[in-house]
Amino acid sequence: MTAALMNIVLRVNGEDAAVPAGLHDTLLTVLRDRLQLTAAKRGCNQGVCGACTVRIDGTTMRSCLSLAQACEGSEVTTLEGLETSPRLKALQAAFAAHGAFQCGFCTPGLLVSAEALLEDEPRPDEAAVRKALSGHLCRCTGYAKIIQAVQAAARSLSEVGK
Amino acid sequence: MSAWRSEVGAVGEAVPALESEEKLSGRAQYIADLYRPGMLHAAIVQSPHAHARIRGYDLSRALALPGVRAIVTGEDLDPAHRMGAFIKDEPALAVEKVRYVGEIVAAVAADTEAIARDAARLVRVDYEVLSPVLDPAQALAPGAPLVHEQSDRYARVFDAGTLGNLCSRTDFREGDPDAAWAQCDVVVEGTYQTQAQAHLSLEPCGALAEVDPSGRVTLWSANQSVFRVQANVCESLGLPMTRLRCMTPRVGAGFGNKMEPHVQPALVKLALKARRCVKLVLSREEDFETVRARHPITIRMRTGAMRDGTLVARETELLLDGGAYGDDSPGVLGYALLMNCGPYNIPHVHAHGRVAYTNKLRFGAFRGFGVPQVTFASEQQIDEIAQRLSLAPMEIRRRNIKRPGDVWFGGQQIHSNELAACLDVIDREMPPAAPDTGGPMTRGRGVAISAHISGLLASGAIVRMLEDGSLLLNTGAVDIGQGSNTALTQICAEALQVPVDRVAIASPDTDGSPYNWGTTASRVTYVTGRSVVAAAGEVEKKLKEHASQMMECDPADLELRPGGAVALKGVPGKAVTFADISGRAHWAVGGPIIGSHTWVFDQKTVDPKRALVLGLPFQQIGIFSFSAVAVEVEVDTVTGKVRVVQACSASDVGRVINPVMASGQVEGAFVQGMGYALIEEMVWDGGRLANPTLMDYKIPTMAEQPESIRVFFVDSHEPTGPFGAKSVGELGINGVAAAIANAIHDATGARLSRLPMTGERVLAALRGAERA
């Protein structure tokens, strides 16, 4: 049955937000339904598809498997919060140029993981991209253009850095 | 992100998707992202039984839950109101009976989704359980329980032959298929079984209905056609079409699953009862269980050839599991039969089949629409004949493929055909011999060729010139992610010689858009594209009339000048801009400029002098794209596991409007076909789907994606197409399972007749091949 709501304070994209959350409410539900941060998508609600990926204290996590109340005191970053990341900008440009998305539903989650990958590994080889992103399901593209786009973004960032 | 700029036109250029910025920033809004003030949330009640009569409902406990606003059941519906693309057999939600596990029995609207789901669990339905029929062959046997008691009384749009559990039947004959077998030196025969595949668009189905003060409904939903949504909701609820407006947010992909209805009819009924805005989004499990899937088909096929490899005769018999409602099944059967020969000349053919009603979820449209199934059988038989005659796989194909001037099975004309050039690309890029790896791993290569149509049913376009000389294109075609907004904008920009950013594309809206049957059947670029060209042509004509008056010259002496002007031919300085003309039209002379066009594809499917057909679901369908696909696989002979190492495809899709988007269609279709070939299968435990989760139903990930998928488009120009274009959306999936099966045979000598070709099945086939 519906559990009682408690007010919790989440730090999302650098701002504190007081939101009501039930014991069983996931971070994804709170982000989407209470904070209207809808970049993270609900594709399976089971931690498989990767469309709900966000960063919690720097680590990429499935927000559908994270309980909102357990995230109190953590730093949550959604795709919306990465807006100013130069890595994200490079990825966005490369995804557009390479046709690395079609319907776009899996894309926000993929971009969160890809941005984290480029932070950890500025020039990932193809195997590293596949490994880092194989937890994201995409039914449209067949993945090849995503791999190409991530590598192209890495190249463009390293050229900027020179 | 928007560094790309074309000076003008842009057909043939890799224009990035118009939605790039919104989709890559996470701001794009899909159905689940829509919120309205005071909106209610809905949840569904699903049938626990495959087949049961509904004796009654007890809603008292559910209605007593605080926050519950309305509940609809079959008692709210008139049983006479039924929908269906071919057979009007389906109610908005279960009425009197349930016919599959997971069918929507009731829907609850409440203040929150949690309350709605809690209330849904409190809805009591009194069922009288009936014997289910879960197998199509058993369904057609005498004495089988009837899924629909009086199916022959349903309204139908063609001669389907519906009776008892026979949903539809179709029979094609060309040449003299009975006598032809005597001319054959070699005949191969087999029975093939394909599986149910889940579409698995990452976005689950959902809808949002708003009721305005007059009681008129605006319905937003994940869909492939706002017009099919409107037709289905109105048919199933007995609602005049004037009372329903359908619109679309961004759609998180559709592969056929969102073309015909899912939750929209039940949700509209619920919103009308609550007189409130209500949103319903299915969970992944509900989506698996209630929406639709690719048809399992039992295929009996035999093919005969002469000693030199010339194909002579083919018999194809199909039995489709249609599930509980007709949906697109009759169309899939008819289309699979039309395409059963693939792009080969076979003079004597009998192709026939049936769709059976069973107590499973609907099987319906899914990328390929029956062609991946028949191609799996057909292209293996072509290889088998080649092997029996000691011909190379490519040699037998070259000998028998459709050449320019040849007609399609059934007799209709083919206008453009560069299939031979596709085979040349495969010869060049993927020679037949696979590298020898040694050890337990063995590699092989296989090829398959196929075709797909581009033209079917009605579309339209309205091109309006705005006051500043820019353009608004309105087609009603839903972009489901494949890129039609961008491609149609490129076509419009090219036709009027302006940069693409001078053209805005309107979002599909049944109130404001011209009719568009749907984003399905690989038809939008061709059918809607033709309307865009024609509507833009009307705008051009009006522009020239204005310009001729403004410059006091003959319209015949005028031409479009790139960038948005009408100019005197051969006189560089003499031109008027679109802005000048549109201002004149708006404020002084003639009125605002609008061009419009509608049409319905009208090339006959069958030439009655050539073929005899009973139960043809599509009277007018055609314009063929062609594909050849080759794969290299690696088979682990210890475990049976198959890995696709690399793939290469060559396609004739006419003129390519946008090369990056076109190759994206082929690559995506390949990987979806690879999942179909090797791993994906919906499995039933009795009447219940046993694997309705992503934990248990696996699709390919980046880890399984081949090392390379090389995509080529051969030079081609379809004379009837917009700037020469044909279709590309489905073509790429048709041959994938067959090519992989042929490659497995090349690697191991084993033939597989059942999909998916899992490690277990490959190992069993390997052991069979060793014994043989």
Interface residues (C-beta under 8 A of the other chain):
Chain A: M1 T2 G22 R32 D33 Q36 T38 A39 A40 K41 R42 G43 C44 N45 Q46 V48 C49 A51 T78 L79 E80 E83 K89 L91 Q92 A93 F95 A96 A97 H98 G99 F101 Q102 C103 G104 F105 C106 T107 P108 L111 V129 R130 K131 L133 S134 G135 H136 L137 C138 R139 C140 T141 G142 Y143 A144 K145 I146 I147
Chain B: M1 S2 A3 W4 A14 P16 A17 E19 S20 E21 K23 L24 S25 G26 R27 A28 Q29 Y30 A32 D33 Y35 T112 E113 A114 I115 D118 H199 L200 S201 L202 E203 P204 R250 V251 G252 A253 F255 V281 S283 R284 I480 G481 Q482 G483 V660 M661 S663 G664 E667 G668 A669 F670 V671 Q672 T693 L694 M695 I699 P700 T701 M702 A703 Q705 S708 I709
